[in-house]
Amino acid sequence: MSDSPPAAITPAAGASGSPAGPDQQVGFFDIKLVAPVAATQGTSATPGFTSMLGKIYDGPVPESLAWDRSQEAGGCELSLPRIPFCGAGCGSAVCVDDDQCVPNPATRDAGAVTVKGVRTEGGTSEFTLTPIRNTYVNPAAIKLPYPAFDEGDEIQIRAAGAAVSPFSIKGTGIAPLELPEGVSYELIENRPLLLTWTPPGKPNISRVQVKLDISHHGGTKGKIECDTPDDGSLEIPAAMVTELMSLGIAGFPSVALTRSSVGSTTIPEGRVDLQVYSYVERAIEIEGLVSCTEDSQCGATGTCGDDKRCQ
């Protein structure tokens, strides 16, 4: 399982080094709430913390896998992957559509970045980040507690500018995302999948994104992605669940939920987002599926396949 939101950069076609349109994302600053993990047999507890990551590019980040929409309903989309073909090859560039190559963008220095509204363990709520190879992270000397802000707090990122223009972005603090304990998530053909979570204390601050992928370890055959109001529940339609299951299943299927608030600004190079988010991932149960990493988990005669399911 991963520990990242559905997307940090929104892929878009464009040429590296040339200005992107105002709707094309060229940079991000992510502020992530990482929940504490309770001790289990053989492992010790780990405390929660808040982390930061930021990058600015000189163009949109291309994606080598195209997605074609198959179904759409209730704020959810079922998409099928398509590998574009570029007959002449793309070299170091990326084939984003049939015979369409897009260069990979380069990262850029945005100068010193001042962060306001995020508390440190030392009690300050303002600090400055300097880039390391054009990447912004909170260094070990700046520890951020869990959470490092209150729900509804204003958060500001202000970049002094260097290789890119100066800019500032305002965002909003969110409450950590919490799912009910002891709930199993089972996929059954012709039945909807109901997801529930604790609603936020303050409405209209955040939204929830959902990604359901049940074939990742076998080469993704399809995915369901949803963007929904943060009101505590979402039902993925039965028809969408059934089609996704028919595409194929691999070991360790999962559903990921992300509560996020997003602020944006536009610079000459394109759009830069500030995303404050809390991410939770849960295993999906499917009748007859036994996930594995080695043959010993598959009984006396079973074997663990390349798709991490017992055969």
Rosetta blueprint (number, residue, H / E / L):
1 M L
2 S L
3 D L
4 S L
5 P L
6 P L
7 A L
8 A L
9 I L
10 T L
11 P L
12 A L
13 A L
14 G L
15 A L
16 S L
17 G L
18 S L
19 P L
20 A L
21 G L
22 P L
23 D L
24 Q L
25 Q E
26 V E
27 G E
28 F E
29 F E
30 D E
31 I E
32 K E
33 L E
34 V E
35 A L
36 P L
37 V E
38 A L
39 A L
40 T E
41 Q L
42 G L
43 T E
44 S L
45 A L
46 T E
47 P L
48 G L
49 F E
50 T E
51 S E
52 M E
53 L E
54 G E
55 K E
56 I E
57 Y E
58 D L
59 G L
60 P L
61 V L
62 P L
63 E L
64 S L
65 L L
66 A E
67 W E
68 D E
69 R E
70 S E
71 Q E
72 E E
73 A E
74 G L
75 G L
76 C E
77 E E
78 L E
79 S E
80 L E
81 P E
82 R E
83 I L
84 P L
85 F L
86 C L
87 G L
88 A L
89 G L
90 C L
91 G L
92 S L
93 A L
94 V E
95 C E
96 V E
97 D E
98 D L
99 D L
100 Q E
101 C E
102 V E
103 P L
104 N L
105 P L
106 A L
107 T E
108 R L
109 D L
110 A L
111 G L
112 A L
113 V E
114 T E
115 V E
116 K E
117 G L
118 V L
119 R L
120 T L
121 E L
122 G L
123 G L
124 T L
125 S L
126 E E
127 F E
128 T E
129 L E
130 T L
131 P L
132 I E
133 R L
134 N L
135 T E
136 Y E
137 V E
138 N L
139 P L
140 A L
141 A L
142 I L
143 K L
144 L L
145 P L
146 Y L
147 P L
148 A L
149 F L
150 D L
151 E L
152 G L
153 D L
154 E E
155 I E
156 Q E
157 I E
158 R E
159 A E
160 A L
161 G L
162 A L
163 A L
164 V L
165 S L
166 P L
167 F E
168 S E
169 I E
170 K E
171 G E
172 T E
173 G L
174 I L
175 A L
176 P L
177 L L
178 E L
179 L L
180 P L
181 E L
182 G L
183 V L
184 S L
185 Y E
186 E E
187 L E
188 I L
189 E L
190 N L
191 R L
192 P L
193 L E
194 L E
195 L E
196 T E
197 W L
198 T L
199 P L
200 P L
201 G L
202 K L
203 P L
204 N L
205 I L
206 S L
207 R E
208 V E
209 Q E
210 V E
211 K E
212 L E
213 D E
214 I L
215 S L
216 H H
217 H H
218 G H
219 G L
220 T L
221 K L
222 G L
223 K E
224 I E
225 E E
226 C E
227 D E
228 T E
229 P E
230 D L
231 D L
232 G L
233 S E
234 L E
235 E E
236 I E
237 P L
238 A H
239 A H
240 M H
241 V H
242 T H
243 E H
244 L H
245 M H
246 S H
247 L H
248 G L
249 I L
250 A L
251 G L
252 F L
253 P L
254 S E
255 V E
256 A E
257 L E
258 T E
259 R E
260 S E
261 S E
262 V E
263 G E
264 S E
265 T E
266 T E
267 I E
268 P L
269 E L
270 G E
271 R E
272 V E
273 D E
274 L E
275 Q E
276 V E
277 Y E
278 S E
279 Y E
280 V E
281 E E
282 R E
283 A E
284 I E
285 E E
286 I E
287 E L
288 G L
289 L L
290 V L
291 S E
292 C L
293 T L
294 E L
295 D H
296 S H
297 Q H
298 C H
299 G L
300 A L
301 T L
302 G L
303 T L
304 C E
305 G L
306 D L
307 D L
308 K L
309 R E
310 C E
311 Q L
